[in-house]
Amino acid sequence: MNEIYLIGLGNPGKKYSNSRHNIGFLVLENLSKKYNSNFLLKDKLKSSCSEFKINNSTYRLFLPNTFMNNSGDAVRAIVDWYKINLNQIFIIVDDKDLPLGKIRFRKKGSSGGHNGLKSIIEKLQTHDFNRIRIGIGSPSSNKGIKNFNTISHVLGNISLEEKLILDKVYKRVIESLEQINIKKEEHIMNELNSFKQDQI
């Protein structure tokens, strides 16, 4: 697998740039910056793209500009354009059902109620694709306005305390992504799934 496709989920635009729902974007922005690569908008791919090499592998990073609920449109365009085998793509996404700072790498699964994943599953017509989910924790529950709480939680800005934890998570995820072609996938999966923020 000499080409690796990383797709971060989020919402385009400054308004959302620091929201919990944009963790997929934030991970890839950090990775791209590490390799001094910039994102450029490519309309045909419905995404901003960044490309560079790590250990002789080509990494292509994508930030869809379709808004979260239509992420599948961008993923479909990317898969069709590059004629990708689905095991080459890795979707990076926030997860409110995981505690803040937990990471879950799975090779397939349901959307878990996440609209971005739901859209991708619909457009690809399969549940079988790699996804790295990063916990943002659940909102404090208020009787009667749970739905509002969820929306304001995922679209709310990451606090300074959360950022300290998430910076460690990004670092761990990036280190694992850099080694996708060097280490066995099971090893990377164990590394991410057993991550504890106090390890760093």
Secondary structure, DSSP 8 states (H G I E B T S, - for coil): --EEEEEE----SGGGTTBGGGHHHHHHHHHHHHTT---EEEGGGTEEEEEEEETTEEEEEEEESS-GGGHHHHHHHHHHHHT--GGGEEEEEEETTS-TT-EEEESS---TT-HHHHHHHHHHT-S-SEEEEEE-------TT-HHHHHHHHHHSB--HHHHHHHHHHHHHHHHHHTTTTTS-HHHHHHHHHT--GGG-
